[in-house]
Amino acid sequence: MNAIEPQATSLLPGSADIVFNALPHPVLMVAPDGRIAEANVAAEDFFEISVPVLRRHVLRDLVPFGSPLLALIEQVRGRAAPVNEYRVDLGTPRNSGERIVDLHVAPVPERRDHVVVMLLERTIADKMDRQLTHRGAARSVSALAAMLAHEIKNPLSGIRGAAQLLEQSAGDDDRTLTRVICDEADRIVKLVDRMEVFSDQRPVERESVNIHVVLDHVKRLAQTGFARHIKFVQEYDPSLPPVLANRDQLIQVFLNLVKNAAEAIGEAAPEGEIQLTTAFRPGMRLSIPGNKSRVSLPLEFCVRDNGPGVPEDLLPHLFDPFVTTKPKGSGLGLALVAKIIGDHGGIIECESQPRHTIFRVLMPMFTETGLAGSAEAAGLAGLG
């Protein structure tokens, strides 16, 4: 790396320095020679280097070779106007893995050829986008379920009845065929019955629920059945407040997630492990489309497993209906999970790498008045 002696003091006045370091997004000031002239605390966290050390390096040492950010900075200097670029990978050997960010680069009028670079990590932005996508998918399944129940189940009853009548007078060979007709009709009815859950538009009955009681119940069910061969690890925040939820639906959600984790690990994995964690994240708030309210989602519940992971091409569509990695799966389990969490005003996300898949649920907490704030309570009604 090209080392340059750091500035002795910050280039920013005292009050500006306080504001600069309070910003939640990484911000860098880049000098004409490419040196990092200034960096805030968020940039320190992003690059995993202290601010004094950052000032000893030039930007090209901190980003991938040929990064679009370098060309963007030159463009800003040439135009003397701000430029934005979206979804740029700043992952380096120092910052392992993919680090997708939106770039906002602007000139500093008071300092010739200096530019300011702000990095907005896409994690939260993508979370919000996928949140709305999951809800839209659930609603489309709702409409499809209502149509199927009306248009398919009645004709299937007639087909099955006719097959049963034929079976009474059919020979052994033909009786096999009529049995196939009945079995396939029953299978389609079961699929439609599962989809009818999506068309239930009744308000969710919610109350104060201790999530740890729910997770312990799910764990006991799993250990006496499909996950008896898997080690469970629990990391709970004992001070976690209650969640405003329907207990039975939460059990359904986490039983589905734990079952998926167990199936991903498989029975032949001697070191299979599922980790259940809870935490309080007070900074997570969700803007509601068409409403000025913002709902706080401070409760984080995670299900981690050390299975092989979700195929990368399926990950963006994992909560869409009929998307599945199981040979005999219907692809409705995670779509139903997304609907239930959405009906509760929450978010569900999945991050996956080999031996580290995590399903993260963020939900509002319970207060004596319902949700945390009357404005938020009014806004949440439109999320289901």
C-alpha positions in Angstrom: 0.0 0.0 0.0 1.1 3.6 -0.6 1.6 5.1 2.8 1.2 8.9 3.4 1.7 10.6 6.7 -1.7 11.4 8.3 -3.0 14.8 9.1 -2.3 15.9 12.6 -5.8 17.0 13.3 -9.2 16.7 11.6 -9.9 19.1 8.7 -13.4 19.7 10.0 -14.4 22.3 12.6 -15.5 20.9 16.0 -19.3 21.0 15.5 -19.0 19.7 12.0 -16.8 16.9 13.2 -19.4 15.8 15.7 -22.1 15.7 13.0 -19.8 14.0 10.6 -19.1 11.1 13.0 -22.8 10.8 14.0 -23.8 9.9 10.4 -24.7 6.2 10.2 -23.3 5.8 6.7 -19.6 5.6 5.8 -18.3 8.9 4.5 -14.8 9.7 3.1 -13.2 12.9 2.0 -10.7 12.1 -0.8 -7.8 14.5 -1.6 -6.6 15.3 -5.2 -3.8 12.7 -4.9 -6.3 10.0 -3.8 -5.4 10.2 -0.1 -8.1 9.7 2.4 -8.2 13.2 3.9 -11.1 12.5 6.3 -13.3 9.6 7.3 -16.1 9.1 9.8 -16.6 6.4 12.4 -19.0 4.5 10.1 -16.2 4.3 7.5 -13.9 3.0 10.1 -16.4 0.2 10.8 -17.0 -0.5 7.1 -13.3 -0.8 6.2 -12.4 -2.3 9.5 -9.5 0.2 9.8 -9.1 3.0 12.3 -9.5 6.6 11.0 -5.8 7.5 11.7 -4.8 4.4 9.6 -7.3 5.3 6.9 -5.6 8.7 6.5 -2.3 7.0 5.8 -3.7 5.3 2.6 -4.9 6.2 -0.8 -8.4 5.1 -1.8 -7.3 2.7 -4.5 -5.7 0.6 -1.8 -9.0 0.1 -0.1 -11.3 -0.8 -3.0 -11.1 -3.6 -5.6 -8.8 -3.2 -8.6 -10.4 -1.0 -11.3 -13.3 -0.2 -9.0 -16.0 2.1 -10.7 -15.6 4.4 -7.6 -12.2 5.6 -8.8 -13.6 6.6 -12.2 -16.6 8.1 -10.5 -14.4 10.4 -8.5 -12.5 11.6 -11.6 -15.9 12.3 -13.2 -17.0 14.4 -10.3 -13.8 16.4 -10.4 -14.2 17.0 -14.1 -17.9 18.0 -14.0 -17.7 19.7 -10.6 -21.1 18.2 -9.9 -22.4 15.3 -7.8 -22.7 11.8 -9.4 -24.5 8.7 -8.1 -24.0 5.0 -9.0 -25.9 2.1 -7.6 -25.1 -1.5 -6.7 -21.3 -1.4 -6.8 -19.3 -4.2 -5.1 -16.6 -2.9 -2.8 -15.7 -6.3 -1.5 -11.9 -6.8 -1.0 -9.7 -9.4 0.6 -9.7 -7.2 3.7 -13.6 -7.0 3.6 -14.3 -10.5 2.7 -17.5 -11.4 0.8 -19.7 -9.2 -1.4 -20.1 -5.6 -0.2 -22.8 -4.1 -2.4 -23.2 -0.3 -1.9 -24.8 2.7 -3.5 -22.2 5.4 -4.2 -22.9 9.2 -3.8 -19.9 11.3 -4.8 -19.9 15.1 -4.6 -17.3 17.9 -4.9 -16.2 20.0 -1.9 -16.5 23.6 -3.1 -14.3 24.9 -0.2 -11.5 22.5 -1.1 -10.3 22.4 -4.7 -10.4 18.9 -6.2 -11.5 17.3 -2.9 -14.5 15.0 -3.1 -16.8 13.5 -0.6 -17.9 9.8 -1.0 -20.9 8.4 0.9 -21.5 4.6 0.8 -25.0 3.3 1.4 -24.9 -0.4 2.0 -27.7 -2.2 0.1 -28.6 -4.6 3.0 -31.3 -2.5 4.4 -32.5 -1.1 1.1 -32.8 -4.6 -0.4 -34.6 -5.7 2.8 -37.3 -3.1 2.3 -37.6 -3.8 -1.4 -38.0 -7.6 -0.8 -40.3 -6.9 2.1 -42.8 -5.3 -0.3 -42.1 -8.0 -2.9 -42.9 -10.8 -0.5 -46.2 -9.2 0.5 -47.1 -8.7 -3.1 -46.4 -12.3 -3.8 -48.5 -13.4 -0.8 -51.4 -11.3 -2.0 -51.2 -12.7 -5.5 -51.3 -16.2 -4.0 -54.4 -15.1 -2.0 -56.2 -14.2 -5.1 -55.1 -17.4 -6.8 -56.2 -19.5 -3.8 -59.7 -18.0 -3.8 -60.0 -18.7 -7.5 -58.8 -22.3 -7.2 -61.1 -23.1 -4.3 -64.1 -22.0 -6.4 -63.1 -23.1 -9.9 -61.2 -26.4 -9.2 -62.5 -28.1 -6.1 -66.0 -28.6 -7.3 -65.1 -30.1 -10.7 -62.5 -32.4 -8.9 -65.3 -33.7 -6.7 -67.2 -34.7 -9.8 -64.2 -36.3 -11.4 -63.4 -38.3 -8.3 -67.1 -39.4 -8.0 -67.1 -40.6 -11.6 -63.9 -42.5 -11.1 -65.3 -44.3 -8.1 -68.4 -45.3 -10.1 -66.2 -46.7 -12.8 -64.1 -48.6 -10.3 -67.1 -50.7 -9.2 -67.5 -52.2 -12.7 -63.9 -52.1 -13.9 -61.5 -55.0 -14.2 -58.3 -55.2 -12.2 -56.2 -53.4 -14.8 -58.7 -50.6 -15.2 -59.3 -50.4 -11.5 -55.6 -49.4 -11.1 -56.3 -46.4 -13.5 -59.4 -45.3 -11.6 -57.4 -45.5 -8.4 -54.8 -43.2 -9.9 -57.5 -40.7 -10.9 -58.8 -40.7 -7.3 -55.4 -40.3 -5.8 -54.4 -37.5 -8.1 -57.7 -35.7 -7.4 -57.1 -36.0 -3.7 -53.6 -34.6 -4.1 -54.8 -31.5 -6.0 -57.5 -30.9 -3.3 -54.9 -31.0 -0.6 -52.8 -28.5 -2.5 -55.7 -26.2 -2.9 -56.6 -26.6 0.8 -53.0 -25.5 1.7 -53.4 -22.5 -0.6 -56.7 -21.5 0.9 -54.7 -20.3 4.0 -53.5 -17.4 1.9 -57.0 -16.2 1.1 -57.9 -15.7 4.8 -58.2 -12.0 5.1 -59.4 -11.8 8.7 -57.5 -9.5 11.0 -54.8 -11.4 13.0 -55.7 -11.7 16.7 -52.6 -10.6 18.6 -51.5 -10.4 22.1 -48.4 -10.1 24.3 -46.3 -13.2 23.4 -43.0 -14.3 25.0 -40.9 -15.3 22.0 -38.7 -17.5 24.1 -41.6 -19.7 25.2 -42.5 -20.1 21.5 -39.0 -21.0 20.5 -38.6 -23.5 23.3 -41.9 -25.1 22.3 -40.7 -25.3 18.7 -37.4 -26.8 19.8 -39.1 -29.5 21.9 -41.3 -30.4 18.9 -38.3 -30.6 16.6 -36.2 -32.7 19.0 -38.9 -35.3 19.5 -39.4 -35.7 15.7 -37.7 -34.5 12.6 -34.6 -32.9 14.2 -33.8 -35.5 16.9 -30.3 -36.0 15.4 -29.4 -32.2 15.4 -27.8 -30.2 18.1 -29.6 -27.0 19.1 -27.9 -23.9 20.4 -29.9 -21.1 22.1 -28.7 -17.5 22.5 -31.5 -15.5 24.0 -31.6 -11.9 25.2 -33.3 -12.4 28.6 -34.4 -8.7 28.8 -36.3 -8.9 25.5 -39.8 -7.4 25.7 -42.8 -9.3 24.5 -43.8 -9.3 20.8 -47.3 -8.3 19.6 -48.3 -11.4 17.8 -50.5 -14.5 17.4 -48.8 -17.3 19.4 -50.1 -20.1 17.2 -49.0 -18.4 14.0 -45.5 -17.7 15.4 -45.2 -21.4 16.3 -46.2 -22.2 12.7 -43.6 -19.8 11.3 -40.6 -21.0 13.4 -41.6 -24.7 13.1 -41.5 -24.2 9.4 -38.1 -22.5 9.5 -36.6 -25.1 11.9 -37.9 -27.9 9.8 -36.4 -26.4 6.7 -33.1 -26.0 8.5 -33.2 -29.7 9.6 -34.0 -30.9 6.1 -31.2 -28.7 4.7 -28.7 -30.3 7.2 -29.9 -33.8 6.4 -29.8 -36.9 8.5 -26.3 -37.9 7.5 -24.6 -34.8 9.0 -23.0 -35.7 12.3 -22.2 -32.1 13.2 -25.6 -30.6 12.2 -26.5 -27.6 14.3 -29.4 -25.2 14.5 -29.0 -22.0 16.4 -32.0 -20.0 17.8 -31.2 -16.4 18.8 -33.1 -13.3 19.9 -31.9 -9.7 20.2 -33.1 -6.1 20.6 -32.2 -3.8 17.7 -33.7 -0.4 18.5 -32.4 1.3 15.3 -34.6 -0.7 12.9 -37.6 1.3 11.6 -39.8 0.7 8.5 -41.4 3.4 6.3 -44.9 2.4 5.3 -45.8 3.2 1.7 -48.6 5.8 1.5 -48.3 6.7 5.1 -46.1 9.1 7.0 -45.9 6.7 10.0 -42.7 4.6 10.7 -43.0 1.3 12.4 -40.3 0.3 14.8 -39.1 -3.3 14.4 -36.6 -3.7 17.2 -37.2 -7.5 17.9 -34.9 -9.8 16.0 -35.4 -13.5 16.0 -33.0 -15.7 14.0 -32.8 -19.4 12.9 -29.3 -20.4 11.8 -28.1 -23.7 10.4 -24.8 -25.1 9.1 -26.3 -26.9 6.1 -25.1 -26.5 2.5 -26.9 -23.2 2.0 -29.5 -22.0 -0.5 -28.5 -21.9 -4.2 -27.6 -18.4 -5.1 -30.0 -18.2 -8.0 -33.0 -19.1 -5.7 -32.1 -16.7 -2.9 -33.9 -13.6 -4.3 -37.0 -15.6 -4.9 -37.0 -17.8 -1.8 -40.3 -16.4 -0.4 -42.1 -16.5 -3.7 -44.9 -19.1 -4.0 -43.9 -22.4 -5.7 -40.2 -21.8 -5.3 -38.5 -24.8 -3.5 -35.3 -26.8 -3.4 -37.1 -30.0 -2.2 -37.9 -32.7 -4.8 -41.4 -33.2 -3.3 -42.0 -29.7 -1.9 -44.9 -27.5 -3.0 -43.0 -24.2 -2.5 -45.7 -22.8 -0.3 -44.1 -23.1 3.2 -41.9 -20.0 3.0 -44.5 -18.0 1.1 -46.9 -18.7 4.0 -44.2 -17.7 6.5 -43.7 -14.4 4.6 -47.4 -13.8 4.7 -47.8 -14.4 8.4 -44.8 -12.2 9.2 -46.1 -9.5 6.9 -49.6 -9.7 8.5 -47.8 -9.0 11.8 -46.1 -5.9 10.3 -42.7 -7.6 10.3 -39.9 -8.5 7.9 -38.3 -11.8 7.2 -34.9 -12.1 5.4 -32.6 -14.9 4.4 -28.8 -14.7 4.1 -27.0 -17.8 2.9 -23.5 -19.1 2.4 -22.3 -22.8 2.7 -22.5 -23.9 6.3 -24.1 -20.6 7.4 -27.7 -19.9 6.5 -29.7 -17.5 8.6 -33.4 -16.6 8.5 -33.9 -13.3 10.3 -37.3 -12.1 11.5 -37.8 -8.5 12.6 -41.0 -7.6 14.4 -42.7 -4.9 16.5 -42.8 -5.2 20.2 -45.8 -5.2 22.5 -46.7 -2.3 24.7 -49.6 -1.6 27.0 -51.2 0.5 24.2 -50.5 -2.2 21.6 -47.7 -1.0 19.3 -45.0 1.4 20.3 -46.8 4.7 19.4 -50.3 5.4 18.3 -49.2 6.7 14.9 -47.3 3.5 14.3 -50.3 1.4 15.3 -52.4 3.2 12.8 -49.9 2.6 10.0 -49.4 -1.0 10.8 -53.0 -1.9 10.0 -52.2 -1.4 6.3 -49.3 -3.8 6.3 -51.2 -7.1 6.3 
